[in-house]
Amino acid sequence: MIAQNALQSTLRHILPDLIILRHELHQHPEIRFQEHWTSDRIARFLDTTGVPYTRGHAGGTGLIATIDGEADGKGDTTVVLRADIDALEIQEATGLPYASQVPGRMHACGHDGHIACLCGVVKVLAENKHHLRGRVKCIFQPAEEQAAGGKLIVDEGHLDNVAAAFALHAWPQLPLGSVGVGPGPVMAGADFFRIEVQGKGGHGADPAATIDPIVVAAHIITALQSIVSRETNPGDAAVVTVASLHAGTASNIIPETALLEGTFRTLSIPERDRVLAAITRIAQHTATAHRATVHVFGGVCGYPPTINDPNAAQFAQDTVQACFGPDALIPITRPYMTAEDFAFYLQKVPGAFLFLGNTPPDQLASAPGLHTPRFNFNDAALPIGITLLADLALRYLAQES
């Protein structure tokens, strides 16, 4: 296995360039399946490493770099490391000198940092592949946000004959220098729903002649809150959120329709089916009670729960402690209700999803959260993330060989 001093020597040499790369990526955010500039920039970096890669994956903007080890007695085991590359539809408010140059787009989930970490891993492993006992596939995956690019990667067969898969995510709730990982469910499954309410429009001065879809929508929104508070066992976890309501064009017109959109999160497939059935039932019967009709579209682009393989999670915990000391490990004992399309990878092969501390300890109370206009990946987390991912692959392949 590669000596830590060799890995760190390479890392120190390339770190300034990786920080520049991360800032460039932050300035050029692109959303799902539109990551063309991002894909080209990753390719230009990979060209400097000498590592072969392919493009055009998962809707066209994904890249996969493959590093074949050259260590004596190497095996034929393959490990996957993954970074997501898309941004979000958020207007940045960080005030950074390298803030987004694209209106309404921002790397508010740290994917710019994930890309830089995996680029660093490619470079580190390429320069030390004589220590590598197997094969590492580094997947730069598009469309993690809302479009399940991870499922496309799996469907295209890129995890066939893979022994294990690992990924990390910047996590502002954890202190810089720490890594969170645990066995079993670590993130919820996520589904999106849409409820179209059909009423009868008319003049705002004569509501009795109408069936007001806005009033019906308001009753549906209120009733949906009972799914978690009155239909879900307190020992289980579930979230139902209506995040968007669109209706009407003027203050004196009752519209014909109203559109509700939202998300629901659960930790198992049976619970997911139960919540979806409850959303459908409540929307339909509430609308009927108010003389309206509804169409419910549920389970749109659903993500399964992110479930770490117990053995892979233990291996990841051991790796964290070996790399950074026992105090760096934060065991994840309760799942987060956020979701991740790395879950599709973990349905296919054993692996683990890890949470990379992003916030200086004295700033945890005020740290901006993910998906907010002021979030920024911490450059100081780059060497930690690169070391972690590289060691996960190196240690796993050494163990398997």
C-alpha angles and dihedrals in degrees: 000000000000114000114246092233091057092049093047092047091056091044094052090052096052101034097092090054091048091053089052089048091051092052092049090051090049090055093052108047118174129186130229116321091355096085095120098130089043092051092049092049092051089049091053090053093047089052088065093055100057090229115137116239140174130218139201098063129146099013096340108293101075123108131197122198117193123202116194114203123232101196120133112265093014118172131221095251121133125206124191124216116187138198125182115224109191130101135212138256095252131122107237119237102174097108089219119159087236096044121148115294092197115085113236094008128100143160090239094151100053098250089136087063092046090054092049091049093052092044087054091050091053091052095045094048093043091056092046103035091126084076094047116103102196141354131310121199112198109200120199099196128195130211103029090148111081097323105076098232086167091065090054090053090053093043090052089059100246091135095050111121091010118140100201142352131210135184137167136208131203108249120195093193090065124071121252109265094034131100126202122210137149142162126266124010111006098161135028128248113252132211131174126219136194125199119193113197116202115201136150119272129217148130117330088228093059108047092157089069091055141059101229109219091191092061090046090050091051091053091048092051091052094045093050089064089070091068092076099028098044110014103041123079108247088232091060127071125232138152129199115185129176102203103170137039121179124180141132138020105220140025095246099045126084104212129227096234145021127200125210123189131180149131138256127201130202139162101229139035094241090052090047091054091048094052093047090051090050093050090051094046095047094046094048098046095042090053092048091052089057096043093252132116130225140198115209121201109188138174092032109175092344122197119208121228115282104244120184117214107245095229093045091047091052090048090051092049090051090049092051091052093045092051102040108012132262095287092062093067118091110185112221106223100161123047122242114235092228117100139226134195089219079086087082090058090051091051088058103040138009114269148118140251115217133199116225116210110240107173132077106246094243091055101049094105093058102031114134111244130235115281092027127119093246102048118119131175110245112241088210088067093061098084090045093051093045093048091047097050094043092049093047089058096040096046093044094051092045089051093049095046 
